Amino acid sequence: MGMRRRDFFGALAASAVFPAPSALRAQPLFRLALTPVFLDNDAAVIERLRDALSVGMGRDVDLVQRRTYQEITGALLDGSVDAAWVCGYPFLQHRGQLSLLGVPVWRGQPRYQSYLITSAGDGAASLEDLRGGMHAFSDPDSNSGFLVTASDLARMGETPDSFFARTLFTWGHRNVVRAVAGGLVRSGSVDGYVWQALAAVDPDLVARTRIVSRSEWLGFPPFAARTDRMDDPAVMTLQRALLGMDRMPAGRKALDLLFLDRIAEPDVRLFDGIAARMAELGQAG
């Protein structure tokens, strides 16, 4: 970014223009859940996203945060939230109950990679070189933070428990980077989008880590809703707001803070690669 992050947040706060609160209160509160893919629950980013969606929907939007993917998916399925920004892995786990609303576009495509990382001074050149070390995963329901490495190990006839001396879940991609950078573990599985975003906003942290390998390109974490609510006017309004974010000032600012280009029309075929990796672990996609 062309200016310091703190200055940028201040400029956004000073320049943003939103509808009068009374106009937003005319509609019931809409609840959108966010998974831990977020950059350490950055309050400024979340505020800008909430403001942008409130403008786009013409109603108050509550962004609901939980610690795990399981909690977010459960809230979506039981109706505690109206929609959610989920990971492709839990979306496919509940494919019969969920439908896509939109898929973020990052660096020109609606895809991202999982990174296998180690410390900057570690000489490991492949996953095999990390055998017997400690490894950090993000979440058991994360594609980039668990499934990719677990399925790579399955191809080798291994499991995380048999291959690594010990594994742990950090419940956040930034926390995986911290664990590796701080020497708590030798290696970690992390969302490549988050690692690259952190390289821009926290370069000192990321500089203490190194990418060992990258996965193939996989479907970016999508926005989803329960299939039986796809015709709900509020859900349809959210979808229009998401797909139009890049064409309104508040939405463009939120996307810029998220390092995203836009939200694209959903295409379930984007997640075929994740489904294939689930099949390698004997899971239906």
N, C-alpha and C positions, 0 to 999 in steps of 0.2 A: 504494500500500500504506500501511497505517496506521502503520507503523513504518519506521525506516531499514532499507534492504536488508541491511546487515551485521548489525544486531540481529536481523532476521528469520531469517537463516541460523543465527545462534547459537541462537535459540529452537527452531528445527526440530531442530538437532542434539541439543539437550538433551532434547526431548520425544518424539522418534521411538522407537517400540518395534517391534523386528523379531524374527523367529524366531531361535532359537539357531543358530549357524553349523553345528552338526552336522546340523540338520534340512535346511538348504539343501544341504549337501554330499551328501545322499543321492541327488540327481539330478545328471546330467551338466551341465556348464556350457552355458548357452544364449547364443548370440552374436547380438546385435542391432546392426545398423549404423545410424549417424546421419549424415545429410547435413549440409553446411555451412549449412543454414537456421538452425542453432542460433545463439543470441546469443553469438557470439565464443567458442564452446566454454566457456561459463561452467561452471567446475568444480563449483560448489555446485549448480547446476541439474542437471547430469549425475549427480551423486552421489544427489540426491533421486529422480531418475527411475529410476536403477538399483536403489535400495533399494525403491521402490514396486513395480517389476516383479518383483523377487526375492520380495517378500512375496506378490504376487498369483499367482506361478507356483509358489512353494514350492521354488525352486531358485536357484542362483547365476546371475546374468545379467551377461554381459560386454558393455558398450556400446563398440562399435568405431567409431572416428572416422577419417575419411580426408579429404584435402584437396579432392577433387573429386567431383562426382556420378558421373562415369564410373568412378572407382575403387570407389565404393560399389555401383553397379549391377553392376559386374563381379564383385565379391565375392559378391553375392547370387546371380548367375547361375551362378557356378562352385562354389557350395556352401561358400565360405569362411565365410559367415555364414548364420544360420538364417532371418533376416528383416531388414527394414530400414525405416527411416523415410525415404521417398523423396520426390521431387518428382513432380507429375502428368505433367510432360513426359517424363522417362525411363520412367515407368510405361507411358505410352502407346507409347513407342518400342519397348517389349518386351512389349506387351500379350498376345502369344501365349504368353509364358512366365511371366508374373506375374499374381497375383491379389491382391485387396485384403483386408486384415484389419480395417481401421477407418480412419475419417477424423476428425481433430480438429475440434472445434466451437469457434470463436472468436467472441466477441461474439454468441452466439446462433445462428450458422449455420456449416455446414461449408465455408465459402468465404472467400476473401481476394481482395485486389486487388494488382496491380503498380502501383507509383508511379514516375513520371518526376520526378526531383528536380533542383534546381539550388541554387546558393548563396542565402542569405537575401536578399542585395542585388541579385540578378539579376532583370531585368525580363521575362524570357521568359514568354510566356503560353501557348505551345503547343510541340509538338515541332518544328514548322517554324521557330520562332524560334531553335532550337538548332543549326540547320544550320551546318556549318563549324567547330564547336567540338570539344573533346575530350570523350569520353564513357566512363564506366566501366560495364561489365557485371559481374555476379557470376560467372557460370559459363556456358559454352556450352550446357549441358544443363539450365539453370534456366528454368522458365516465366516467373516474374516478373522474373528477373535477366537475361533475354536474349530469349526467344521473343516476349514481348508487344511489345517495342519493334521487334524485327526484322520481325514481321508487320505492325505499324503502318507501318513504312517500305516494306514490300512493296506495301501498298495505295497508296502514293505513287509507286510505280515506282522505289524506291530500295533500296539495301542499306546496312548499317552503314558499309561501307568507302567507298561513294560519297557518303554524306550527311555523315558526320563527318570532321573532319580526321584524327583518330586515335582508336582505341578500345583499351581494355585490359580485362583480366579481373582482378578483385581476389581471387577465390576466397573470397568471404564477403560477405554482405549488409551487415554492419556495416562492412566495409572499403569498400564503395561509398559509404556515408554519410560515412566518414572522408575519402575521396578528394575528395568534393564539398565538404565542410565546410572542408577544408584548402586548397582552391583548386588541387589537383593536376589536376582536370578541371572542365569547366564543368557537366556534367550526368551523371546516372547512372540506371540502372534497378535498382529495389530492391523487395524483398518488403515489401508494405504492413504485414503483421503484424509483421515485424521492426522496421520504422521506428516503428510505434506503440509497440511494447514498449520500444524504445530511448528513446522520448520520456519514458517513465516512469522508466527506470533511469539514463539518461545525458542528461538534458534539455539540458545545455549544448552537447553535441555536436549534437543534433538541431536546436536553435535556430539553428544556423548554416546550416541547409538549409531549402528550401521546396518544397512539392509543386507541380509544374507541371500534372500531370494524373494521373488515376486510370483504370485499366482497368475493364472490366466485372467483376462478381464471378465468380471461377473456383474450381474445386475445390481445397480446401486440401491441402497436401502430405500424402499418406496413408501408412499403414503397409502393407507388402506382403510377400508371400513367393512363392517359386516355386510355380507351379500344381501341379506334381507332388508338392509337399510339404504341400498344404493338409489332407490327411487324417492327417498326422504328429501323434501325440498332443502332442508338445512345441509345435508350431505352433498347434494348437487351444487348448492351455493359454494360450499368449501372447495369442491373440485374446480369450479370456474375461477375462484379466487386464486387457487394454487397455479392453475395453468396460465393465469394472467399476471402473475406477480412481477415478471420482468418488464411489463408494460405500464407499471404505475410507480411513481417516485418512492413511496414507502416500501413497496415490494422490492424494487431494485436495490435499495439500501440494505434491506435484510439479506438479500441474496449475496450482495457484495461481502457482507460480514461473514457469511457462511462459505465464501469462496465458490459459490455455485453460479452457473450461467442462467438457468431457468428451471422450471418444472415442466417436463414433457408429458405428452399423452402416454398412458400406460400401455405396455406390451408385455404380456406374461411370458413371451418367448425369451425375454431378457434373462429369465431365471432358470433356463434349461441347464446351464452349467452348475448351478447350485443343486438342482434336482439330481444331476448325475453324481455329484459328490455325496449327496444323501444316500443314493442307491449303493454306493461303495461301502457305506456303513450299515447297509441292510435296512434303510429307512425309506418309506414311501414318500415321494415328492409330488 
